[in-house]
Amino acid sequence: MSGKVAVCAVAQIKNEPDIWYQRFQGMLSECFESIIAQTGVTFDMKKGIRNVVTCSDEVFDARTISDSGMTDVVGAHFRGEEKAAQDGINGLGYAMASILSGHDDIVLIMGHCKESQSESRNMCTNLAFDPFFCRPLGMDFLNASAFQAREYMEKSGVTDAHLAKIVARSRQKAAKNPYARKNKAVSEQDVLNSAMISDPIRELHQYPVTDWAVGMLLCCEERAKEFTDNPVYLTGFGSCMDSYFLGDKDLTSNFALKKAAAKAYKMASISSPKDAFDLAEINDACAYQLPMWAEGLGLADEGQGGQWVDSGAMDSQNINLSGGMLNGNPLMLGGLARSLEAVLQLKGEAGDRQVDGAKKAVAHGTTGAAGQHHAVLILEN
């Protein structure tokens, strides 16, 4: 078995604010049928799909064992099915391990989330906190991010004006992505004028509620040509979890991201990340996170996020040409969205946002309060 895993096909539906007209089984079915049509893969027990990784969340699905409603529609009946309930990029890491270990030749990954079903996204993320000490205080991902944003902005020289620039750029880039959530274009002044929802985070600094579904077919390098003439290879992956309680960690250290990136870079033999990639997709649920995570990935210098934004590096390094999560992806699928965009770019199928001659990309996913968990994926063609 080689040290590379091939992405043979990807499929997605359009990110929308409220897919009220379709159950998640229907959302997934569109992606599933596209994967089958693209590759001709079967569910033969010897040569086809024997294992499926699904990505779903019990809170957003409003049901326990949320993957139980997915098995039939993704072909997992009488087959292995594993669930990733954190950021879906971890499903890619799990699939890579399954294939590189020799346990599977082919793995199908399917993910969905309907954030619109919840009355309050903040109410949902409140459940991620300790039930005795933190939930009663009303802690959620938004106000945890506000603590982190304040500290990071003081450390890095990132200002409200920098954040406005990041948000306006996100909308501009997303306008070229036919699968991106449709949002109105905003000026930097519009962002500066938007309401403060958890100081220093403004309403337009946070990604909007979004519904989406996605699918990917992965296989071992030796069999890739059975399913595609243009595979993209996953050559590195790393993940790391920081401390659970906010008070137990340095909110601006990028501890977990640096550890995850180091693992992925070592696996992919990357020594200088700043000039290693033709594009980078960074999971920016809040505007301040784009420069902060760029520092953690080694794409920006430590503590220089403000200068990084001013330098034009977002464009010169081809950061988040998809529009990023800031334009709208579901919370738990942000890393999968970043990975899918990287695949499209490396396959030369990114349309008006295509990077000429793209050969290598980094995709990033994160979940938990203030970036508690991070995962980094390296992709090459």
HELIX and SHEET records of a PDB file:
HELIX    1   1 PHE A   24  THR A   39  1                                  16    
HELIX    2   2 GLU A   58  ASP A   61  1                                   4    
HELIX    3   3 SER A   66  GLY A   69  5                                   4    
HELIX    4   4 ILE A   89  LEU A  100  1                                  12    
HELIX    5   5 GLU A  115  GLN A  117  5                                   3    
HELIX    6   6 ARG A  121  ASN A  126  1                                   6    
HELIX    7   7 ARG A  135  LEU A  137  5                                   3    
HELIX    8   8 PHE A  141  SER A  156  1                                  16    
HELIX    9   9 ASP A  160  ALA A  174  1                                  15    
HELIX   10  10 GLU A  188  ASN A  193  1                                   6    
HELIX   11  11 GLU A  203  HIS A  205  5                                   3    
HELIX   12  12 GLU A  221  GLU A  226  5                                   6    
HELIX   13  13 LEU A  246  ASP A  248  5                                   3    
HELIX   14  14 PHE A  255  MET A  267  1                                  13    
HELIX   15  15 PRO A  273  ASP A  275  5                                   3    
HELIX   16  16 GLN A  289  GLY A  296  1                                   8    
HELIX   17  17 GLY A  305  ASP A  310  1                                   6    
HELIX   18  18 ALA A  313  SER A  316  1                                   4    
HELIX   19  19 GLY A  324  GLY A  328  1                                   5    
HELIX   20  20 LEU A  331  LEU A  333  5                                   3    
HELIX   21  21 GLY A  334  LYS A  347  1                                  14    
HELIX   22  22 GLY A  351  ARG A  353  5                                   3    
SHEET    1   A 9 GLY A  80  ALA A  84  0                                        
SHEET    2   A 9 ASN A  51  CYS A  55  1                                        
SHEET    3   A 9 ILE A 106  LYS A 114  1                                        
SHEET    4   A 9 ASP A 211  CYS A 220 -1                                        
SHEET    5   A 9 VAL A   5  GLN A  12 -1                                        
SHEET    6   A 9 VAL A 232  MET A 241 -1                                        
SHEET    7   A 9 HIS A 373  GLU A 380 -1                                        
SHEET    8   A 9 LYS A 360  THR A 367 -1                                        
SHEET    9   A 9 LEU A 279  GLU A 281  1                                        
SHEET    1   B 2 MET A 196  SER A 198  0                                        
SHEET    2   B 2 ILE A 201  ARG A 202 -1                                        
END                                                                             
